[in-house]
Amino acid sequence: MKWHVLRPLWVAIGLVGSILVAQQFLVPDDFGVHGRNFTYGYHRLSNIQEWKDFPVKYRGRESCVECHEENVAKLNSSTHAPVECENCHGPSVNHPDDEEFLPLNKTRELCLRCHAFLEYPNSARGELLSIEDRRHKRRYECIKCHNPHDPKEDVEEEDSK
Amino acid sequence: MTCSRRDFLKNAVGGSLVSSLPLSAFTLISQAEAAAALDEAKVRWAFLVDTTKCVGCGLCVKACKNENEIPYDAAVTRTWVERYVVTNDGKTHIDSPMGGRDGFTSDKIRDEEIDPDDIAKAFFVPKLCNQCDNPACVQVCPVGATYQTNDGIVLIDREWCIGCGYCIMACPYGVRFFHPEKKVADKCNFCYHRISKGMDPVCVENCSFGARRIANLRDPDDPVANIIRTERVSVLKDEYGTKPHVFYIGLDAEVR
């Protein structure tokens, strides 16, 4: 009588047991409550360090100035001073070791991000010096006439040809 | 049932002593542990967005995608910029093509021509993860793959995430998405790899207009934290009770 009732019970106990054993091997040691409580802090502790080790790609003007002192100084004294080098030159992560030349973006579209005229009264956009894309030198790259490192300066004759 | 005063006092004192015994087990931590806990609480990251300064250039979105290895041409992004144009007839036109990755260069909104004279107000609103104090996305994670660090940042463990998408559904701000290459949930973490090294998040560094700033709320000398403390700022969807930590200047009721 008891025999066939108990058999599935042993199977169930065996299953639970094997899951518990597998858990011991599969769950990392540093998995547990590390934050403020179980709801928000239940995680693998070493993951925090993994995120901290994520590679930085935009190294900022401080890294550019080490070699390109002249260009940075020019930019800093111009009206384009708030614009980061890497906005146009691209992230400097492997430069100059693995990547000798950065993918410089000289397109009209890049300039138009800020300088396409949009009449927006509650946004700083309306106050920027801007052009109407359709009306202003339609097919030219902006840098033919304007120096992005110092927009107030006239580009020299030989550059504009 | 009689109980003398002596018995009552005896039982009361004895009972409270016995019942407080297991409680003492919870409070026993070493001094070093207590110091470490206090030390970590010296940082609570927050973000300040000044919508009046944003011009919609989208360079923050571009930089974020490059920095955080988000597929550039996929329609997912950790931060994005929305454009709001309210016309005189009370209609609100909202768009964010590719999250504003290529900036806003045309006055057309969703192929609709809008007469400039008809605009009542128009502005840009950058959005990113709010690093909530009560993050709904963390509560729903069934495997403990997303969590809140002691400095208030919500992170995702890419090894542990099973990609079930519960958190993507739970976030009231829609900041989470499914990473098409890593096959896990992903979202903004204030560039945790940068802020933990003392750098600015990449969107902050690449914003030419100072529309985005990062703050440590626990630092009494932090100028941005002082703006959050002393000036009029608001948050998105306060009614959800998630206690978001991205603060906005110049937010409009149209912004949802």
Interface residues (C-beta under 8 A of the other chain):
Chain A: F31 H34 G35 R36 T39 Y40 G41 Y42 H43 R44 N47 I48 W51 K52 D53 F54 P55 V56 K57 Y58 G60 P82 V83 E84 E86 N87 G90 P91 E109 L112 R113 C114 A116 L118 E119 Y120 P121 N122 S123 A124 R125 L128 D133
Chain B: T51 T52 K53 C54 V55 G56 C57 G58 L59 A63 N66 E67 N68 V85 D102 G103 F104 T105 S106 D107 P116 I119 K121 A122 F123 F124 N134 P135 V138 Q139 G144 A145 T146 Y147 Q148 T149 N150 L155 D157 E159 W160 N189 Y192 H193 R194 S196 K197 M199 V202 E205 N206 S208 F209 G210 A211 G250
